[in-house]
Amino acid sequence: MKQNVALKGIKDGFLLNLSDTASFEELLEELDGLLDHLRAERKLSGETRQDIQLEVHSGNRLLNDEQKSQISTKIEEKSHFSIKSFTSNVLTYERAIEWQKEVSLEMKVQTVRSGQIIDAPGDILLIGKVHPGGVVRAKGSIFIIGELHGLAHAGIEGDTTAVIVADFLTKAQIRIADSIEVIDNEDEESRSSKVEVAYINDLHILSFETLDRLKKIQPSIDKVTGGLF
């Protein structure tokens, strides 16, 4: 007989696998049996640990809120487990839209003035000037066609593979993940514009390279941006 509910130990607790082919009623019935068995074993062994972390994985089945509530209630009432999360192989519509934004290039044509903040869920191409006090932030990379006098912060959630492409011969603050560089060229008016790539090198230091090195620095750049470079 196929086992529709299976429990196994993982690094930080336990994983409860629920079959995605059985009916939900069958899952609840087998879950009851499993919890009763575990409770009996726990009583015999004298186990006293509480709130052991449990991840519930439903495979190719997406559980709705009511189903999650029923499972949570059973587990909380009949076991020592504390549910950490519900996971599955299925994306919700909302998460799919969020993921699409994260991996797509967002383009904006505007001037970013002092006090303004532009946020992007993935990569961003900004065509326009960023004034002192203006901020451009992105989870991914930042590409600026225009003057950068404010702050450009790529990889705001810790992505050290993100890059910033801009004219760095201007007064600006550059950040990638937790690394910071302040550009302060006193003679910038006498120097020609030069677009470069800012990135985190193998020594975990924020470095600059010429634009023609972009593909080598980040080989997957054309896949993410749709072949922009």
N, C-alpha and C positions, 0 to 999 in steps of 0.2 A: 504493500500500500504506500502510495506517495505521501511523503511528509510535506505538509503545506506550511508549517510553522517551524522554524529552526532557530536555535539560539547558539551563538558561538562567542568565545572571548576575543576581544581585540585589545589594542594597546592601552586605551584609556577607559575600558569598561566592557560592555557587551553589545553585540549586534543581533537584532531580531529580524530574520529574513521572513517575509510573508510572500507566499506564492502569488503570482499575478494571473494564474489560470484557474484557481479555485474560486468559488463564490465567496462573497464577504461573510455570509452566514457560516460557511465551513471554516473560514479563518477564525472567527470568534469562538466557535466550538472547540477547535484544536488549541487555541490560545488558552481557553479555560482549563483544558486538560494539562497543558504544559505548566501553567502557573500553579495548579493544584499539586502537581508532581514536585515542582521546585520548592513549594512551601513545606511539603512533607519531608523532603530531604534536608531542608534548612532546619526544621525542628529536631530531626534526629542528630544532626551534626553539631547543633548548638551554635550555629552561625548567628552573629549579632550585627554584622555590618548593615548600615542603612544608606539609602540614597546612592546606590551604585548606578553610574551613568549608563544609559541604554539608548542606542540609536535604532530606530525602526525603519527598515528599508522594504519598500513594496515593489521593487523591480519595475516592470513596465505598466504598473497600475498607479494611477494618480488618485490618492485618497482625498475625499472631500472633508470639509470641516467636521461634519457630523460623524463620519467614520473615524476620523482621528480622535474625536471626543470619546467615542465608545471604547476604542482601544486604550486610550489614556486612563479612562475610569477603571477598566478592568485591571490594568497593570498597577495603578496606584492603590486599589483596594486589596489586591491579592498578592502583592510582592513587595520586595525591598528596593525595586528599581525606580530610578528617576529619569524620565524621558528627556534626553538631551535634544533630539531632533527627529523629524520625519524626513526621509529622503526617498528618492525614486529615480528612475532613468528618464522620466518624463518632465519636460519643461512646461510650466504654465504659460498661458498666452502673455501675461504681464512680464514674466521672466524672459520669454523669447524676445519681446520688444526691447527690454532692457539690455539683453545680450547683443542684439543687433546694433543698438546705439553705441555700445562699448567697443565693438570691432569695426565700426564705420567711421569715415572721416566726416566731421562736421565742418561746414564752411560758413564763415561770417564775413560780411563786408561792412565794416563800421569803424568808427573812431572810438577808442576806449579812453575816456577822460578820467581825471583824478577822482578817486572815490568809487569808480565803476569797477565791477568784478564780472568777468566772463568765465563761466564754468562749462566744461565739456565732459561728458561721461566716457569718452574715448579719446581719439585723436582730433585735433582741430587745426584748420587752416584759416588764419585771420588775415584778411586783406584790409589794411588800414593802419593808422598810427596809434601807438599806445603811449599816452602822455605820462609824465611823472605822477605817481600815485595811482595809476591805472593798473589793474591786475588781470592776467590771463592764467587760468588754472585748468589742468586736464589730468584725467587718470592716465591717459596715454601720452602721445607726443604732441608738440606744438610747432607749427610752421607759420611764420609771420612774414608777410610781404608788406613791408612798410617800416617805419621807424619805431624802434623799441626804446622807450625812455623809462618805462615802469618795471613791473615785476612779471616774469614769465616762470610759472612753476609747473613742470611736467612730472608725471608719475606721482601725483599727490598722495596716493595710497601705498607708496613704497615700491613702485615699479622702476627698478634701476636700469631697465632696458630702454626706457623712454628717451627720446632725444628732443632737443630744441634747435630749430633751424631759424636763424634770424641774422640781421645786421648787428653784430656785437660791438661795433665801433661807436657806440652811444652809451650814455650813462644809463645803466640798467642793473637790475638784480636778477640773476639766473638761479633757479633751483631745479634740481632733479632728485626726486625722492627726498632724502634728508641732506643732500649736498648743496652748498650755497657758494655762489661766486658773485662778487660785485664788480661790474665794469664801470670804470671811472676814467675816461680818457679826457684829459684836460685840453688836448689839442685836437679834439675830434673834428672841428670845422675845417682843419687843414688836411684832413685825411679822406681818402676816397672810400665809398661804401664797399663793404666786403662781407658777403653772406657766408656764414660758417655753421658748423654743426657742433653743438655742445652735447656731451654724452659722458657716461660714467665708464672709465676704462677698467682694465683688468686689475689695477691696483686700487680700485674703488675710489678713484679721484676724478673730479669733474674736469674734463679736458675739452679742447677745441680742435677741430680738423676742418679742412676745406670741404666744400659741398660735394666735390666729386668722390669723396670717401664715404658718403652716406650709406651706400648700398653695402659696403664692406662692414661698416660699423653695425648696421642693423639689416641683415640679409632679407628679413621678411617684410621690409618696409613696403614693397610694391603690392604684397598680398593684402595688407591692411588698408592701404590708402587707395587701392584700385589702380595702381600703376601710375601714381602722380609723378614719381621721379624716375 
